[in-house]
Each structure stands twice: as structure tokens, then as C-alpha cells.
Amino acid sequence: TPADWTTPESPLSMAPAESEVMAAPVIKPPRSEPEKSALIEAVGNSQAGTEVKDSVADEVEVFVAHGHADLAVHLLEDHIRNSPEESPVPWLLLLDLLKREGIEDKYETVRQDCKQYFNVSMPSYQDAESHPAGQGLESYPHILSELVRLWPSEQANAYLDDLIYDRRGGSRMGFDPVTYRDIVLLRSIRAGSAWTALA
């Protein structure tokens, strides 16, 4: 678990399978209406005194688990609108949800907007099924070597940030989704990010 990886020797040993990295929350069997109402009310009441990221993660999970993907989409859109550069994770979750819900026009808009901030090349809606998934960080040995070299120092954070963010207005080619999620996960582990709850 991420909690056990506080002092890893090598990022390569931590690279998880694609299915383990920031997948959308698993849809669980629906609960009864009273249970559902109580859960949503509890999430709403928990916002005071907690980190925004924790609250958003909890709410997205509750909404998706109970068949309200539309509310999860709206929540993620609001968060992105207010903090577009905070993290790529809500963008990736939103794209996953939009693809699953079949909302093509909004998917394409979010995909293009995401590329303005982050160094990821998400496939178009039409190509999402046939697009090669990618092989992860193992296919970039020079990046892995540099991460191994920098990992004990704070320089690793700056290096990972440079890989994650596109500070050239969307002109970078971008990593495939699998490799990008590996990089984001490594950065989240180093930062102890609350967004890792969605991994």
C-alpha cells in the first residue's frame, strides 16, 4: 500500500498495473434509499474542518457507488473549474466517467482542456477503445534511471512535476495514459496526496 512506500529504493519497484492506478471508483451494489440519503447527508456534513480533496474524493465515491455518476461529473467539473492546475487526478477521473457514461462532446472538451495544463496525451473519444494502452514507465528507461538517481532528494519532486505539467501551453507531445498515471502516482506518494484515496 502507499503507506508502506515511504522510503522505496527504486520507483520501478512501485510501478503498479494500469488497473491499480487511479481507476474510477468501483461501482458497488446500490443500498436502500434511507442508507443512501444518510450517506450523502453524512458526506455533506463532513466538509467542515476537512481537506477539500478528501471531501471531493469521498463525494465522488458515494455518488458513483449509488448510480449518480451525473452528480460525480458535476462535482469534478466544479472542482476543476476552481482549481484547474491543482492535480491531474480529477481530470483523469472526469474523463473516465464521461467515457463510461457515453458523453462524447463533453469528453472531447475536457480532453483538450486537460492537455493545456498536463503532459498527458489522452485518446479521443472515438479512439479510446482501440488506442494502445501504453506500457508504463518501463518503456522510458532514461526517466526511470533519473528517478532512481534523484529519489532520495527533494529534486525528485521537481523532476516529477516537470513530467506531469505542460507549461508550454499544450505543445508537448504528452505521455500515454498508463505511463502518465505511473508518474502521477509516484508524485502523489512523495507528497502524501489525499488524491491517492482514488487510486
SEMI-815272 format. One record per residue (C-alpha): residue number from 1; residue in three letters; x, z, y. Coordinates in steps of 0.05 Angstrom, whole numbers. Layout:
REM residues N
SITE:zamar:zator:xx:zz:yy
SITE:NUM:ALA:X:Z:Y
...
END
This chain:
REM residues 199
SITE:zamar:zator:xx:zz:yy
SITE:1:THR:0:0:0
SITE:2:PRO:23:-9:72
SITE:3:ALA:32:66:79
SITE:4:ASP:85:63:25
SITE:5:TRP:125:9:61
SITE:6:THR:154:49:118
SITE:7:THR:227:31:102
SITE:8:PRO:228:-32:60
SITE:9:GLU:295:-62:43
SITE:10:SER:270:-133:49
SITE:11:PRO:208:-167:77
SITE:12:LEU:209:-215:19
SITE:13:SER:191:-159:-29
SITE:14:MET:130:-145:13
SITE:15:ALA:101:-214:17
SITE:16:PRO:31:-208:-15
SITE:17:ALA:-11:-261:-47
SITE:18:GLU:-55:-301:1
SITE:19:SER:-118:-267:-25
SITE:20:GLU:-90:-198:-7
SITE:21:VAL:-74:-214:66
SITE:22:MET:-127:-206:120
SITE:23:ALA:-184:-235:80
SITE:24:ALA:-253:-226:109
SITE:25:PRO:-286:-161:86
SITE:26:VAL:-314:-164:16
SITE:27:ILE:-390:-171:14
SITE:28:LYS:-419:-113:-23
SITE:29:PRO:-489:-106:-53
SITE:30:PRO:-540:-91:2
SITE:31:ARG:-563:-19:10
SITE:32:SER:-633:5:24
SITE:33:GLU:-659:-1:96
SITE:34:PRO:-652:74:110
SITE:35:GLU:-580:72:86
SITE:36:LYS:-565:10:127
SITE:37:SER:-595:39:190
SITE:38:ALA:-556:103:181
SITE:39:LEU:-491:66:171
SITE:40:ILE:-500:22:233
SITE:41:GLU:-521:82:274
SITE:42:ALA:-460:121:250
SITE:43:VAL:-414:64:269
SITE:44:GLY:-445:61:338
SITE:45:ASN:-437:136:348
SITE:46:SER:-365:136:324
SITE:47:GLN:-339:94:382
SITE:48:ALA:-327:152:429
SITE:49:GLY:-257:180:421
SITE:50:THR:-232:128:372
SITE:51:GLU:-187:68:380
SITE:52:VAL:-224:4:397
SITE:53:LYS:-190:-33:340
SITE:54:ASP:-214:18:289
SITE:55:SER:-285:14:315
SITE:56:VAL:-286:-62:313
SITE:57:ALA:-257:-64:243
SITE:58:ASP:-309:-14:219
SITE:59:GLU:-367:-50:251
SITE:60:VAL:-346:-119:225
SITE:61:GLU:-342:-90:154
SITE:62:VAL:-410:-57:159
SITE:63:PHE:-445:-119:187
SITE:64:VAL:-415:-166:136
SITE:65:ALA:-427:-118:78
SITE:66:HIS:-501:-117:96
SITE:67:GLY:-512:-191:105
SITE:68:HIS:-507:-192:181
SITE:69:ALA:-449:-240:190
SITE:70:ASP:-480:-264:255
SITE:71:LEU:-471:-195:285
SITE:72:ALA:-399:-192:260
SITE:73:VAL:-386:-260:292
SITE:74:HIS:-416:-237:358
SITE:75:LEU:-374:-173:356
SITE:76:LEU:-309:-211:343
SITE:77:GLU:-325:-262:397
SITE:78:ASP:-335:-205:447
SITE:79:HIS:-270:-172:427
SITE:80:ILE:-231:-238:432
SITE:81:ARG:-263:-253:500
SITE:82:ASN:-239:-185:526
SITE:83:SER:-171:-184:492
SITE:84:PRO:-152:-255:471
SITE:85:GLU:-78:-242:462
SITE:86:GLU:-81:-173:431
SITE:87:SER:-77:-195:359
SITE:88:PRO:-88:-258:318
SITE:89:VAL:-125:-219:265
SITE:90:PRO:-194:-220:298
SITE:91:TRP:-186:-295:310
SITE:92:LEU:-170:-307:236
SITE:93:LEU:-228:-263:214
SITE:94:LEU:-275:-300:261
SITE:95:LEU:-251:-367:234
SITE:96:ASP:-262:-343:163
SITE:97:LEU:-332:-320:179
SITE:98:LEU:-351:-384:216
SITE:99:LYS:-326:-426:158
SITE:100:ARG:-364:-385:107
SITE:101:GLU:-428:-388:149
SITE:102:GLY:-421:-464:159
SITE:103:ILE:-418:-461:235
SITE:104:GLU:-375:-523:245
SITE:105:ASP:-378:-533:321
SITE:106:LYS:-361:-461:337
SITE:107:TYR:-306:-461:284
SITE:108:GLU:-272:-521:318
SITE:109:THR:-276:-489:387
SITE:110:VAL:-247:-424:362
SITE:111:ARG:-193:-460:323
SITE:112:GLN:-170:-498:384
SITE:113:ASP:-173:-436:429
SITE:114:CYS:-133:-395:378
SITE:115:LYS:-77:-447:380
SITE:116:GLN:-68:-435:454
SITE:117:TYR:-45:-364:441
SITE:118:PHE:-18:-362:370
SITE:119:ASN:33:-401:330
SITE:120:VAL:-14:-420:273
SITE:121:SER:-40:-487:250
SITE:122:MET:-109:-476:222
SITE:123:PRO:-141:-535:187
SITE:124:SER:-201:-569:217
SITE:125:TYR:-269:-551:190
SITE:126:GLN:-272:-616:151
SITE:127:ASP:-202:-607:122
SITE:128:ALA:-207:-533:107
SITE:129:GLU:-225:-543:33
SITE:130:SER:-174:-598:18
SITE:131:HIS:-119:-574:64
SITE:132:PRO:-57:-548:26
SITE:133:ALA:-57:-472:29
SITE:134:GLY:17:-465:41
SITE:135:GLN:69:-426:2
SITE:136:GLY:81:-367:48
SITE:137:LEU:147:-341:76
SITE:138:GLU:184:-360:13
SITE:139:SER:183:-432:38
SITE:140:TYR:222:-411:101
SITE:141:PRO:287:-382:73
SITE:142:HIS:321:-382:142
SITE:143:ILE:266:-339:171
SITE:144:LEU:269:-291:112
SITE:145:SER:345:-285:120
SITE:146:GLU:337:-269:193
SITE:147:LEU:283:-218:179
SITE:148:VAL:326:-184:127
SITE:149:ARG:383:-181:177
SITE:150:LEU:340:-154:234
SITE:151:TRP:292:-110:195
SITE:152:PRO:328:-43:206
SITE:153:SER:328:-53:281
SITE:154:GLU:275:-60:336
SITE:155:GLN:298:-132:344
SITE:156:ALA:255:-149:284
SITE:157:ASN:193:-135:326
SITE:158:ALA:213:-184:380
SITE:159:TYR:231:-236:327
SITE:160:LEU:164:-229:292
SITE:161:ASP:127:-232:359
SITE:162:ASP:163:-297:374
SITE:163:LEU:139:-325:308
SITE:164:ILE:68:-301:319
SITE:165:TYR:54:-321:391
SITE:166:ASP:54:-390:421
SITE:167:ARG:80:-381:492
SITE:168:ARG:84:-456:503
SITE:169:GLY:11:-470:515
SITE:170:GLY:-6:-493:445
SITE:171:SER:52:-543:439
SITE:172:ARG:85:-510:379
SITE:173:MET:70:-541:311
SITE:174:GLY:47:-475:281
SITE:175:PHE:54:-443:213
SITE:176:ASP:6:-457:156
SITE:177:PRO:-46:-401:148
SITE:178:VAL:-13:-369:87
SITE:179:THR:56:-364:119
SITE:180:TYR:26:-341:185
SITE:181:ARG:-14:-285:151
SITE:182:ASP:50:-262:117
SITE:183:ILE:85:-257:184
SITE:184:VAL:26:-222:217
SITE:185:LEU:23:-172:160
SITE:186:LEU:97:-155:167
SITE:187:ARG:88:-145:242
SITE:188:SER:27:-101:230
SITE:189:ILE:66:-58:180
SITE:190:ARG:121:-47:230
SITE:191:ALA:72:-30:285
SITE:192:GLY:26:13:242
SITE:193:SER:-31:-30:269
SITE:194:ALA:-103:-9:259
SITE:195:TRP:-119:-82:243
SITE:196:THR:-85:-74:175
SITE:197:ALA:-150:-40:154
SITE:198:LEU:-178:-110:148
SITE:199:ALA:-122:-134:101
END
